[in-house]
Amino acid sequence: MFRLLPMVLMIVLFSSSSAFALNSCQDGDFADMRGEAVVRIANDDPTNPFRYRPRCVIVSEATRVEFRALPNFGMHPLYGGTVTGSMATFDPASPIGPFTSGTQGDSMLMSSGEFPFFCDFHFTSGMMGSIRVVPELFAEGFD
């Protein structure tokens, strides 16, 4: 019995530890926007132009996400992909971007999963985020 105690303790410790999402988003960081048809993500924080708002978000499948860049995507090119330390990795299969010109880019997120994104010029300043897409449980008009 005492031989199993270390294994049980390890299982309890690892299962209770906080799970991290991609691009430095922790579980408690995600804004719940499920059920919204359109979600806007922009670097419009007057105190920090190198931060997206919301940075980490949960949406339903088939949500349209509007990415906005101030002043434009030429200054803040946005790509789907991950940031680990000081290294950014583009995800060519991501449904997000790339957006490299203009001020607005739209993505339809049709499938469940997690889709991280980042500004190619400023990710080391924290300009990154992640979107968790979850199945819509109730169809519109469900009574």
C-alpha positions as CSV (number, residue, x, y, z in Angstrom):
1,M,0.0,0.0,0.0
2,F,2.8,2.5,0.9
3,R,4.5,1.8,-2.4
4,L,1.4,3.3,-4.2
5,L,1.4,6.4,-2.1
6,P,4.1,8.3,-4.2
7,M,2.2,7.5,-7.4
8,V,-1.1,8.6,-6.0
9,L,0.5,11.9,-4.8
10,M,2.0,12.5,-8.2
11,I,-1.4,12.0,-9.9
12,V,-3.1,14.3,-7.5
13,L,-0.4,17.0,-7.9
14,F,-0.4,16.9,-11.7
15,S,-4.2,16.7,-12.1
16,S,-4.7,19.7,-9.8
17,S,-2.1,22.0,-11.4
18,S,-3.4,24.8,-13.6
19,A,-3.6,24.0,-17.2
20,F,-2.0,26.5,-19.6
21,A,-3.5,27.3,-23.0
22,L,-1.4,28.5,-25.9
23,N,0.3,31.9,-26.1
24,S,0.5,32.5,-22.3
25,C,-3.3,32.3,-21.8
26,Q,-4.2,30.5,-18.6
27,D,-7.7,28.9,-18.0
28,G,-8.8,31.9,-15.9
29,D,-7.7,34.4,-18.6
30,F,-10.4,33.5,-21.1
31,A,-13.4,35.8,-21.6
32,D,-16.5,33.7,-22.3
33,M,-18.2,35.0,-25.4
34,R,-20.0,31.9,-26.4
35,G,-23.2,32.5,-28.3
36,E,-22.0,35.8,-29.8
37,A,-22.3,35.9,-33.6
38,V,-19.4,38.3,-33.9
39,V,-16.4,38.9,-31.6
40,R,-14.0,41.8,-32.0
41,I,-10.4,41.5,-31.0
42,A,-8.3,44.7,-31.3
43,N,-5.1,46.3,-29.9
44,D,-7.3,49.3,-28.7
45,D,-6.1,49.6,-25.1
46,P,-5.1,53.2,-24.7
47,T,-2.6,52.3,-21.9
48,N,-0.9,49.5,-23.9
49,P,-1.2,49.4,-27.8
50,F,0.8,46.1,-27.7
51,R,-2.0,44.1,-26.1
52,Y,-5.1,42.6,-27.7
53,R,-8.5,42.9,-26.1
54,P,-9.8,40.4,-25.4
55,R,-6.5,38.5,-25.5
56,C,-7.9,35.1,-24.6
57,V,-11.5,34.3,-25.5
58,I,-13.9,31.3,-25.7
59,V,-16.3,31.4,-28.6
60,S,-18.9,29.0,-30.2
61,E,-18.4,27.2,-33.4
62,A,-19.3,29.4,-36.5
63,T,-18.4,32.6,-34.7
64,R,-17.0,35.4,-36.9
65,V,-14.0,37.0,-35.3
66,E,-13.1,40.6,-36.4
67,F,-9.5,41.4,-35.8
68,R,-8.7,45.1,-35.8
69,A,-5.3,46.7,-35.9
70,L,-4.5,50.3,-34.8
71,P,-3.2,52.0,-36.8
72,N,-3.1,49.1,-39.3
73,F,-1.9,45.5,-39.9
74,G,1.2,47.0,-41.7
75,M,2.4,48.1,-38.3
76,H,0.9,45.0,-36.5
77,P,0.9,42.0,-38.9
78,L,-1.3,39.3,-37.3
79,Y,-0.7,35.5,-37.9
80,G,-2.1,32.4,-36.6
81,G,0.4,30.4,-34.6
82,T,2.2,29.9,-31.3
83,V,4.7,31.9,-29.3
84,T,7.1,30.0,-27.0
85,G,9.6,32.2,-25.2
86,S,11.1,34.5,-27.8
87,M,10.2,32.3,-30.8
88,A,7.0,32.6,-32.9
89,T,5.9,29.8,-35.1
90,F,3.4,30.4,-38.0
91,D,0.6,27.9,-38.4
92,P,-0.2,27.7,-42.1
93,A,-3.3,25.6,-41.3
94,S,-4.7,28.2,-38.9
95,P,-8.1,29.7,-39.8
96,I,-6.7,33.0,-38.5
97,G,-5.0,35.4,-40.9
98,P,-2.5,36.2,-42.0
99,F,-3.5,39.9,-42.0
100,T,-0.7,42.2,-43.2
101,S,-2.5,45.2,-44.6
102,G,-5.6,47.2,-43.9
103,T,-7.3,47.7,-40.5
104,Q,-9.7,44.8,-40.2
105,G,-9.5,41.1,-41.0
106,D,-12.2,38.5,-40.4
107,S,-12.0,34.8,-39.6
108,M,-14.9,32.3,-39.4
109,L,-14.1,29.8,-36.8
110,M,-16.1,26.8,-37.8
111,S,-14.4,23.9,-36.0
112,S,-13.7,23.3,-32.3
113,G,-10.2,23.7,-31.1
114,E,-7.8,26.3,-29.9
115,F,-6.4,28.8,-32.3
116,P,-3.5,31.0,-31.1
117,F,-2.5,34.2,-32.8
118,F,0.2,36.9,-32.5
119,C,1.6,40.1,-33.9
120,D,4.8,39.3,-35.9
121,F,6.5,42.5,-34.9
122,H,5.5,42.7,-31.2
123,F,4.9,39.2,-29.8
124,T,7.9,39.6,-27.5
125,S,6.0,42.6,-25.9
126,G,3.1,40.2,-25.2
127,M,1.0,41.0,-28.3
128,M,-0.5,37.5,-28.6
129,G,-3.6,35.6,-27.7
130,S,-5.6,32.5,-28.2
131,I,-9.2,31.6,-29.1
132,R,-10.9,28.5,-27.8
133,V,-13.7,27.4,-30.1
134,V,-16.3,25.1,-28.5
135,P,-19.4,23.3,-29.9
136,E,-22.6,25.3,-29.7
137,L,-24.8,23.3,-27.3
138,F,-28.2,24.8,-28.2
139,A,-29.3,25.9,-31.7
140,E,-30.9,29.3,-32.1
141,G,-34.7,29.0,-31.5
142,F,-34.4,26.0,-29.2
143,D,-37.1,26.0,-26.6
